[in-house]
Amino acid sequence: MFNVSSFIGYGYRKNSYNSIGVSTYGDLQFPNYWSIENINEWPTIGNKGRVRSHSYGSRVMHSVMASATLSYRDKVYLELQGRKDWNSTLPSYNNSYFYPGVAVNWNFISDESSPILNFAKVRLAWADVGRGAPGYYFLNNNYSASLVPNTEAIKISSPTTLISDYIKPERKREYELGIDTRMFQNRVETNLSYYRSNTYDQISRINVPQSSALKQIKFNVGEQLNYGVELYIRGSVIKTRDMRLDLTATAAIQRSKIKDLYNGITSNPIGTVGNSVIVRATEGRPYGEIYMYDFKRDDAGNKLVNKDGFYYLDRDKEMTVQGNITDKLLGGFMMDYFVKGFNIHIGLDYRLGGKLFSYSNYYLLGNGISEQSLDYRDEDHGGLAYYIDDSSQERIQWKHHQAAPETAYKGRVYHDGVILPGKVENKDGNNVTYENNEKILSAQEYYSQYINDMSTDFFPDNLYKNDYIKLREVAVSYTFPSKWSKSIGIQKLTLSAMGRNLFYIYKSIPNIDSESTLGSNSFVENSFYPSTRSYGFGINVSF
């Protein structure tokens, strides 16, 4: 009726690294021969022709752990867990932390003969876990000495980061509620769960005014709430003796909220793009919001155009939220088809709702290289016909049915005109009026505004939705009949071929790989490098 199982153990983990490097920055004797020996001459102290480096370190963690599981009639399970770690990345006076966990599972339906519901389980789990800091996170609070270039003077630099004297382990408290079912003779399986977690005592850094001679302070700061719903559905659409087709779909809705930062601090930047894009963590707001200056607008919301015919930003107002770096929905689809020894697997995944800033698209547009810059190049692409008046040097729209005297423009007509829809502000004392914009820009002038190396005027429409659906994987395998494989002295023989990261079925951002920011900065793309597409072949033999 009752069954009890338990476990107790000890763990030890040590991560060590030791690297020695030598490199050259160029000045090679022979082009494209990448060797340290290919440098022209041995450099002086001030010359960085060769660089020698040496780094080493280690992290150690001791752990004791225990768990116990109590089951009743194989229907109700209670699992208790506990663990205590001692982590070398934390100060010695506060380097241990204990985290407990408890889980309950109730298999309240288990009936293989039922025509509809064959199995149903409710599960509830709670845990409060901890972790240490990144290695050597608190060991930079020292003065440094260096030579002033091309002199014998020594420069002493003070620390730019203040480190708290009392650092605690980072903690995360989470619970999850879910239900699992199997229906129609186990041909349909579902898994629905809701989770909610609080990360608190986060080990992070907060920027401080540089007038204090510091740039930031490292300490335990803030609390962040994460919650969401996850769904898994698998169904055997076709199931016969010789053939089976399984379809699987997953979806996850994830949300987050900054509950607390630090006493007196309600907002903290976590990333920037130039001087006009800031990603902030703000109390009471979702994590990862992108703040930008909006266009200057009139009271009716129309964009204003300056005297040169361009939109401009309203820097007199506070930055506003223009998007979020996190996805609102993500998941995938999979198909597995089994027939006569063949197994065909196709996997797709998707991400929807996140936004990013693309430097590549910004400069491609400004240089007139991308397909999007075809707009306004000529009348077939939306450009306006115009001529330049000789006397006033103003651009005047050309009307095919109402030609101006040829002497006024020497017969030359351009076809790449752009009139930005918006209003022009006119001030007369305290009176302000607005007129429709009629200033004609050339396509070259219009796109040149995107060449802005000072990064001071990124417009809200430079943000891109980063939605995509990708064919992630295709795999085909064939298992030879057992009669044939046994005839050559083996039990099982399987041949397989696969490809991963094959192509995008749909993506909202042009010209770049939608995943080019993954693993680095989650909201800024600044390279054309695509993700790796891989292919593989395999032979599996069992004796």
N, C-alpha and C positions, 0 to 999 in steps of 0.2 A: 504494500500500500504506500509506504513512504520509502524513498531512497535518498541517501545523502552521499555526496562526493565532495572532496575538499582538496585543496592544493596549497602548498606553502613553498616559497623559493627565495633565492637570492640572485641578483644580477649585478654584473660589473661590465662597464663599457668604457673604453678609452679610444678616443679618436686623436691620432697624431699625424702631423704633416711636417715635411722637411723638404724644402726646394732650394735649388741653386740655379741661377739663370745668368746667361751672358747674351747680350744682343747688340746690334748695331743699328743706328738710325740712318744709314745711307753712306754716301761718299764711297761707293764701290768702284773697284778697278774695272770689273767686267760686268755689264748689265745682266740682271736676271740670274746671276750666280749667287744664291743666297747662302753665304758662308761667312763665318767670323773672320776667316783667313783672307777674305776678298776685300778687306778694307785697305785704303791707300797707305795709312801710317797709324802708328799707335798714338792715340790722342793725349793731350795734356789734361791736367786736372779740370780745367774749366770747359773742356770740350766733351760733349756727350756723344762722341762717335761710337763708343762702346759703353754699355751699362752692365754692371755686375750687381746681382741682387742675391740675397739670402734671407729666407723666411722660414720660421719653424714655430711649432706650438703644439698644444695638446689640450684636450678636454676630458674630464673624468666624471663618471657618475656611478655611484653605488646605489643599489635598490634592494629593498625587501618587499615581498608581495605575498598576498594570500587571497584565496577565494573559496567559497563554499556554495554548493548548489543543493537545494532541497526540492524534491519532486513528490507530487501526490497523484497516484493512479495514472502517471504519465500524461496528465492533463494540465496540472498547475505546476509551474516551476518558479522557484524563488532563488535568485543568485545574488550573493553578497561578495563584494570585492574591496580590497584595501591595498594601498601601496604607499611606500615612503621612499623618497629619493634624497640623496645628498649630491649636490651639483657643484662642480668646481667653478662654474662661471658666475657664481654669486658670492658675495662677501662671506667670509668664514663664520661670522656671527649670525648669519641668516641664510645659510645655504641648504637647509632641509625643508621639505614640505610633504604633507600627507594628503592623499586624495582618495576618497571613498566612492563607491558606486553600488547601485542596487538596481535589479531588473526583475520584472514579473512577466511571465508568459502564461496565458490561459488558452488551451486548446478546447474551446467550448463546443465545437462540432468536429466530429471525425467519423464520417460515414461514407465508405467507398461505394456502397450500393445505391446511394441517393442519385436520382437522375439529374438533380440541379446542383445543390450545394454539398460538396464532398468534404470540405475542410474549411474551418474558420478559426483564426487565432487572434487574440488581442494581446498587445505587448506594451509595456510601459517601462521606461528606463530613465534613471537619473544618475548623474555623476558630477563630481567637482574635481577637476584635474588641475595640475600645475606644471609649470616648466620654468627653466632657468633663462638666462640671457644669452644672446649671441656671444661667441668666444671673444674674450678681451674687449668687451663692450665698455668696460669701466676703467681701462688701463691707459687712457690717453690724457690724463690730467697731469701733464708735466710740461716743463719748459724745454724748448729745443734750440739747438745752436746750429748755425750754418754760415758758410762763407758768402760774403757779398760778391757777386760775379765780377771777375776781372780786377779784384782787389784782394788784399790780405786781411781785410776787416772781418770781424766775426759779428754776426747778428744774432741776438737772443730774442726768441719769440715766446710770448706768454701763452698759456692755454686759452683756447677760444670756447671751450665747453666746460660748464660747471657740472660736477657729478654729485648727486645726493649722497649724504653719508649713510642713509638708511634705505637700502633697496630690498624690496620683498620679491618673492617669486611671482610671476604672472599667473593668474588663475582664470579658469573658465568653468562656469556652472551651466549644465545643459540637461534638459529632459526631452524625451521623445515619446510620442504616443502613436501607435500604428495598428493597423488591422491587415491580416493576410487571409486570402481566400483562394480556394480551388473549386471550380465548378465544372459541370457537364462532363463527368467522368475524367476529371483532372485535365481537361483540354484547355481550360481558361484559368489563368493564374493572375491574381492582382495583389498589389502591395501598395497601400496608401499610408503615409505617415506625415505627422506634423512635428516640427522641432522648434525649440526656442532656447537660445543660449545667451548668457551674459559673460562677456570677457571683461574682467576688472583687474585692477592693479597692473595695467598694461605697462610694460617696460618700453618707454618711448622717449622722444625728445620734443621739447617745446622751444620755439624761437623766442628770444628775448631782445629788447632794444640794444643795438650795438654801441649805444652811448655808455653802456655798462662795461665795455671792453670785452664782452662776451658775445657769442652768436646764439648759443642755445644751452639748455640745461637738460640733463638726462636723469630721469627718475620714474617712479611709478605714477602713472597718470591715467585718469579717465576710466570710463565704463562704456562698453558698446553692446547694444542689443542686436542679435541676429535671429531671424525667424523665417520659416518657410514651409512649403508643402511639397512633398515628393510623391510621384505616382509612377508605378511600374505595372505594365499589362503585357502578358504573353498569352498568345492563343495558338492552338494547333488548328489552322483553318482546314487543312486536309490531313487525314490520318487513316491510312489503310495499311495493309500488310507490307506492301512494297514501296510505299511513298508517304512522305510527311512534309508538310509545309508549315513552319512556325513563323509567326510575326510577333515582334516585340516593339513596344513603344515606351519611352521614358520621358518624363517632364518634371521640371523643378522650378518652382517660383520662390525666389529668395529676396528677402528684404533686410534692411539694417537701419539702425538708428543710433546716433550718438546721445547717450543719456547724461554723460558728465565728462568734463575735461579736467579742470583743476580750479581751485579757488580763485575767483577773479578772472579766469580765462574762459571765454565762451566760444571762441573760434580759433582754429590753428591751421595754417596752410600745410598741406601734405604734398604739394607739387605745383609747379608753375610752368607756363610757356610764355617766354618773353616777359613783358610788363603788363599784358592785358588779359591773361588767362590764369586763374588760380583755382586749384582744387582744394577745397577746405573741408575740415571736420568741424561742424558747428553743432553746439548743444541743441537737442530737440529736433535736429534735422537728419535726413538720411546720410549715410556715409558716402563720400565720393562725389559730392555735388560740384559741378563746374561753374564757376562764377566768371562772368565777362561783362565788359561795358556794352550796353545796348546802343543801337543807332540813335542818333539825335532825332527826335520825333516832335510833331506838333500835337496839339491837344486832342486831335482826332486819331492819333496813332500813325499818321503818315510819316514816312522817312523824309528827313530834310536833306537837301543837296546844297553843297557849298558853292561859292562863286565859280569854282573850276569845274563844276558838274559832277562831283563825286559825293557819295554818302560819307558821313563822318560819325565818329563815336561821341556819345554824351558823357564826357568825363566829369561834368559837374554833379552827376548823380552817382550813387553807390553802384557797385557791380551787382548784377542780378544772376539768378540761377538760369543757365541755358541748357543744362543737361546733367547726366550722371555717368560716371565711368563704369558702373556695374551693370550687368545684364539683368533684365527683368524676367526672362524665361530662357531656359536651356534644357536640352535633352537630346534624344536621338530615336532613330528607327532602325530595326534590324530584321533581316529576312534570312531564314535558314531552310534550305530545300534539300531533302534527302530522297534519293531515288537510285536503286540498283547500284549501290556502292558509291555513288557520287554524293558529295556534300558541298552545296553552293551557299556561301555566306556573303551577304551584302550589308554593310553598315553605314548609316548616315548619322550625322549629328548637326545640331543647330544651336545658335545663340541669338537672342533678340533683345533689343532694348538699350544696350550700352552705346556710348558715344566716345569718339576719340578725335584728336587733332592730328592731321596728316601734313607733315612738312613736305613730303614728296608731291602730293597733289597741289599744295600751295605754290611751290616753285615750278612745277610742270605747267600750271595754269599761267603763271606770270611770264614764263618763257615761250608760251604759245606752242607747247609740245603735245599736250594731252588732247584727246578728241573733244573734250568739253570746250576747249578754246576755239573750236570751229565756229561757235556762235558769233554772229555779227561780222564774220570775215567778209561776207558778200550778201547780196540780197536774198539768195537762196537759203542762207542760214540766218535770216532775220535782220541783216544789216540795212541801214537806211542810206539812200542816195543823197549826197549833198555836194555843194561846191563851196569854195572859199572866196568870199568877196574881196576883190583886189584892194578896194579903198579902206574897208573896215577890218579886213582880215578875220571876219567872223564866218563861222560855218553856217550856211543857210541850206535848209532842206530842199532838195531838188524835186520838183513836181514834173513828172513826165509830160503832163498835159499843159503845163504852164511854164515853159522854158524862159529863163532870164536872158537878157541880151548877152550874146557870147563875149562881147568885149568886157563884161564885168568879171569874168572868171577864166578867160582864155580857152573856153571850151572844155575844161577838165572837170570831170565829175567823179567823185569817190563813192564807194558803195559799202563802206564798213562803218557806218555811223551808229551810235548808240545814244539814246536818250533815256536816262535812268528814271523810272517812274517815281515821282516824289514831289515835294514842295520846296519852294525857295522862300526863305524868310526875309521880309523887308521891314526895317525898323525906321520909324519916323517919330523921334522923341519917345514918348511912352506908348505910342501906337505900334502894334505889330500886325502885319498882314502877311498872307501866304498866297503865292501864285504857283501854278503848275510849272514844273521844270521844263525848259525848252532848250537847255544847253546840249549841244551835240558833241559827243566824244568820238574819237576814232577807236576802233577795236584795240589797236596797239596801246593807246593811252589807258583804256579801260583795264586791260590785263596787266599793264605795268604796275598797277597799284599792289599787285601780289608779290612784287619783288621788294621785300622790306626786310633787310638783314638786321635792322635795329629791333625787330619783333615788338613794336609798340602799338600797332594798330590792327591786330587780328580781329576780324569781324565775327559776329555770332554765326554767320553762315559758313565760316571755315570749319565748324564742327560737323563731323559726319556721323550718321547712324552707322553702327558697325553690326548690322544684321547679316547672318549668312546661314546657308544650308550646304553642307559639304559631304561629298562621297568620301567617307573616311577610309573604308576598307572593302576590298573584294577578295575573297579567298575561295579557291576550288580545290577539292581533294577527291581522290579516288582510292578506295580500298578494294584490292583484288579479292575475288572469291576465295574462301578458305581452302576449297579443294585445289585451286590452282597454286596457292602459296605453299600449301603443305607438300605439293608434288615436287617442289624445289628445296624442301628441307627447312622451311620457316613457318612460323605460326601466323604472322600477319604482315602484309606489305601495303603501305599507303604512300601514294605520291601526292604532293600538294604544291600549289602556286598561289602567291598572294601579292597584293599591291596595297600600299597605304598612302594616305594623303593624296588621293588621285586628282580631284578637281572640285571646284565649287559649282553646285547646281544653281545657286543664287547667292549674290552678295551685294550689299547696298553701297559699298565704298569702291570707287573705281581705281584702276591702275596699280593697286598694291595688294599684298596678301593680307586678308582680314586678321590673320593670326600673327602678324609681324611684330605686335607689341607683347604677345604673351611671354611671360617669363622675364620681362624687363620692366619698362615703364608701362603701366596698364592703360594710359590714355594718350600717349604721344608716339607717333610713328615717324621715324626719320631715316629710313633706309628702304631700299628696294628688295632687300634679301627675302626670298620666299622661304616657306617651310620646306623641309626635305621630303621629296617623294621617293618612296622606296619600293623595291620589288624583291621577292624572294621565292626560292624553290626549295622543296624539301623531300627527303625520302625517309620514311619511318619503317624500320624493320624490327619485328619481334621474333625472338627465337624460343 
